[in-house]
Amino acid sequence: MAPEGFTIFRSRLAAGRLLGERLATNLKGEIIVVTVSAGGFPVADSVAGIMHAVTVYLPTLYIPDPANPKKTIGAVNFGCAVTNDEGNELPGNYVYRQVQQLQQELKSNFVDQSAVFNKVLLNNQVVIVNDVVENAASVIAAIRLIRGYQPKLLTLATPVITVDAYMKIREEVDDIVALETVSPHMVAHAFNSDDYLEFIDEIPT
């Protein structure tokens, strides 16, 4: 158990700078940064600043577990839905209805990025950036959507990833760059502030 007050990183911005420096040693040329969550936005902003990259936001919503509203069973973006093991055990009609409802919600609340993706992702190096990768479904949904745009290289970059998520994602991307690989109970200790709230107004809608 971590000591009271312990955090792995001071802030998402600080973690993003460290992540950007790590990525800059491996990736050269034009980079497109994609993030899938509000929490990932300040990390992606720091990475993009260091790598002089374009940042694209891919909004993602989660499929609720009907038996436990605090849990999720998968994730949905504009063009792809992925369920986890628990979701695969539920009736298909429940999952289908949730996917349709959530994709409609995305279309109502966000600008569809398909045209932007088609312009900037084709034959480019793409880095998916998030603050913490614990729920593999959201990242895998992003990966599978982005693969359709034929990127030259697809990398996942994150300050913190759980061992389970790493194992599920590693075959889906060309590389994973993570500053820390942790057990699930350490995820709550990743950062000591909700600094992503400062970026809410900058997230495209």
C-alpha positions as CSV (number, residue, x, y, z in Angstrom):
1,M,0.0,0.0,0.0
2,A,1.3,3.5,-0.9
3,P,2.0,6.0,1.9
4,E,-0.6,8.6,2.5
5,G,-0.1,11.5,0.1
6,F,2.2,9.6,-2.2
7,T,1.9,10.2,-6.0
8,I,3.9,8.9,-8.8
9,F,3.9,12.2,-10.7
10,R,3.5,15.8,-9.5
11,S,1.0,16.6,-12.3
12,R,-0.2,15.5,-15.7
13,L,1.7,18.4,-17.3
14,A,4.9,17.3,-15.7
15,A,4.3,13.7,-16.6
16,G,3.6,14.8,-20.2
17,R,6.9,16.6,-20.4
18,L,8.8,13.5,-19.3
19,L,6.8,11.4,-21.7
20,G,7.5,13.8,-24.6
21,E,11.2,13.7,-23.9
22,R,11.2,9.9,-23.9
23,L,9.2,9.8,-27.2
24,A,11.5,12.4,-28.8
25,T,14.5,10.0,-28.6
26,N,12.6,7.3,-30.6
27,L,10.4,9.1,-33.0
28,K,11.6,11.5,-35.7
29,G,9.6,13.5,-38.3
30,E,6.0,14.5,-38.3
31,I,3.9,13.2,-35.4
32,I,0.1,13.3,-34.8
33,V,-0.9,13.1,-31.2
34,V,-4.4,11.6,-30.5
35,T,-5.9,11.6,-27.0
36,V,-9.2,9.9,-25.9
37,S,-10.0,11.5,-22.6
38,A,-10.2,14.8,-20.7
39,G,-7.5,13.5,-18.3
40,G,-5.2,12.8,-21.2
41,F,-5.5,16.2,-22.7
42,P,-2.8,18.0,-20.6
43,V,-0.5,15.1,-21.1
44,A,-1.0,15.2,-24.8
45,D,-0.6,18.9,-24.8
46,S,2.8,18.6,-23.2
47,V,3.9,15.8,-25.5
48,A,2.8,17.7,-28.6
49,G,4.6,20.8,-27.4
50,I,7.9,19.0,-27.1
51,M,7.5,17.1,-30.3
52,H,6.0,20.0,-32.3
53,A,3.0,17.8,-33.1
54,V,-0.6,18.3,-34.0
55,T,-3.1,17.2,-31.4
56,V,-6.4,15.6,-32.2
57,Y,-9.1,14.7,-29.7
58,L,-11.1,11.5,-30.1
59,P,-14.0,11.6,-27.6
60,T,-14.8,8.3,-26.1
61,L,-17.8,7.2,-23.9
62,Y,-18.1,4.1,-21.8
63,I,-20.7,1.3,-21.8
64,P,-22.2,1.0,-18.3
65,D,-22.4,-2.3,-16.6
66,P,-26.1,-2.9,-16.0
67,A,-25.4,-4.8,-12.7
68,N,-23.0,-2.1,-11.3
69,P,-23.3,1.5,-12.4
70,K,-19.8,2.3,-11.1
71,K,-18.3,-0.2,-13.5
72,T,-18.0,-0.2,-17.3
73,I,-18.0,-3.0,-19.8
74,G,-16.6,-1.4,-22.8
75,A,-15.9,1.8,-24.7
76,V,-17.3,3.6,-27.8
77,N,-16.0,6.3,-30.2
78,F,-17.4,7.6,-33.4
79,G,-16.6,4.5,-35.4
80,C,-15.7,1.7,-33.1
81,A,-16.9,-0.1,-30.0
82,V,-14.9,-2.6,-27.9
83,T,-16.2,-4.6,-24.9
84,N,-14.1,-6.2,-22.2
85,D,-14.5,-9.7,-20.8
86,E,-17.6,-8.8,-18.7
87,G,-19.2,-7.2,-21.7
88,N,-18.8,-10.3,-23.8
89,E,-20.9,-12.2,-21.3
90,L,-23.9,-9.8,-21.5
91,P,-26.8,-10.2,-24.0
92,G,-25.8,-8.8,-27.4
93,N,-29.0,-6.7,-27.7
94,Y,-28.0,-4.7,-24.5
95,V,-24.6,-4.0,-25.9
96,Y,-25.9,-3.1,-29.3
97,R,-28.5,-0.6,-27.9
98,Q,-25.9,1.0,-25.7
99,V,-23.4,1.4,-28.6
100,Q,-26.1,3.0,-30.8
101,Q,-27.2,5.3,-28.0
102,L,-23.6,6.4,-27.1
103,Q,-22.6,6.9,-30.7
104,Q,-25.7,9.1,-31.2
105,E,-24.6,11.1,-28.0
106,L,-21.2,11.6,-29.4
107,K,-22.6,12.9,-32.7
108,S,-24.8,15.3,-30.8
109,N,-22.1,16.7,-28.6
110,F,-18.9,16.6,-30.6
111,V,-17.8,17.3,-34.2
112,D,-17.1,14.1,-36.1
113,Q,-13.4,14.0,-36.7
114,S,-13.5,11.6,-39.7
115,A,-12.6,14.3,-42.2
116,V,-9.7,15.5,-39.9
117,F,-8.5,12.0,-39.4
118,N,-8.6,11.2,-43.1
119,K,-6.4,14.3,-43.7
120,V,-3.8,14.0,-41.0
121,L,-3.5,10.3,-40.1
122,L,-2.8,8.6,-43.5
123,N,0.8,7.4,-43.7
124,N,1.8,9.5,-40.6
125,Q,3.3,8.5,-37.3
126,V,0.4,8.5,-34.8
127,V,0.8,8.5,-31.0
128,I,-2.2,7.8,-28.8
129,V,-1.6,9.6,-25.5
130,N,-3.6,9.2,-22.3
131,D,-2.9,10.1,-18.6
132,V,-3.6,6.6,-17.2
133,V,-4.4,3.4,-19.1
134,E,-6.4,1.1,-16.9
135,N,-9.4,0.5,-19.1
136,A,-7.9,-1.1,-22.2
137,A,-11.2,-0.9,-24.1
138,S,-11.1,2.8,-24.7
139,V,-7.6,2.6,-26.1
140,I,-8.2,-0.5,-28.2
141,A,-11.3,1.2,-29.7
142,A,-9.1,4.2,-30.6
143,I,-6.4,1.9,-32.0
144,R,-8.9,0.0,-34.2
145,L,-10.5,3.2,-35.5
146,I,-7.1,4.8,-36.3
147,R,-5.8,1.6,-38.0
148,G,-8.5,2.2,-40.6
149,Y,-6.7,5.4,-41.7
150,Q,-3.5,3.5,-42.4
151,P,-1.0,5.2,-40.2
152,K,2.7,4.5,-40.9
153,L,3.4,3.8,-37.2
154,L,1.0,3.6,-34.3
155,T,2.3,4.0,-30.7
156,L,0.6,4.2,-27.3
157,A,2.2,6.6,-24.9
158,T,1.2,7.1,-21.3
159,P,2.7,8.0,-18.0
160,V,0.9,5.1,-16.2
161,I,-0.4,1.8,-17.4
162,T,-1.6,-1.3,-15.5
163,V,0.0,-4.6,-16.2
164,D,-3.4,-6.1,-17.4
165,A,-4.0,-3.2,-19.8
166,Y,-0.4,-3.5,-21.2
167,M,-0.9,-7.2,-21.9
168,K,-4.2,-6.6,-23.7
169,I,-2.9,-3.7,-25.8
170,R,0.6,-4.8,-26.7
171,E,-0.4,-6.8,-29.8
172,E,-2.6,-4.0,-31.1
173,V,0.1,-1.3,-31.6
174,D,3.6,-1.1,-32.9
175,D,5.0,0.1,-29.6
176,I,4.0,1.1,-26.1
177,V,5.9,3.8,-24.3
178,A,5.0,3.9,-20.6
179,L,6.9,5.7,-17.8
180,E,5.4,3.4,-15.1
181,T,3.7,0.0,-15.3
182,V,1.7,-0.5,-12.1
183,S,-0.9,-2.7,-10.3
184,P,-4.5,-1.5,-10.3
185,H,-4.4,-0.2,-6.7
186,M,-1.6,2.3,-7.7
187,V,-3.7,4.0,-10.4
188,A,-5.3,6.3,-7.8
189,H,-1.8,7.5,-6.8
190,A,-0.8,8.5,-10.3
191,F,-1.1,12.3,-9.9
192,N,-1.7,14.7,-7.0
193,S,-4.1,17.0,-8.7
194,D,-7.0,17.3,-11.1
195,D,-5.0,19.6,-13.3
196,Y,-6.9,18.4,-16.4
197,L,-9.9,20.5,-15.3
198,E,-7.9,23.6,-16.3
199,F,-8.0,22.2,-19.9
200,I,-11.7,21.5,-20.1
201,D,-12.4,24.6,-22.1
202,E,-9.7,23.8,-24.6
203,I,-11.1,20.4,-25.5
204,P,-12.8,20.5,-28.9
205,T,-16.6,19.9,-29.1
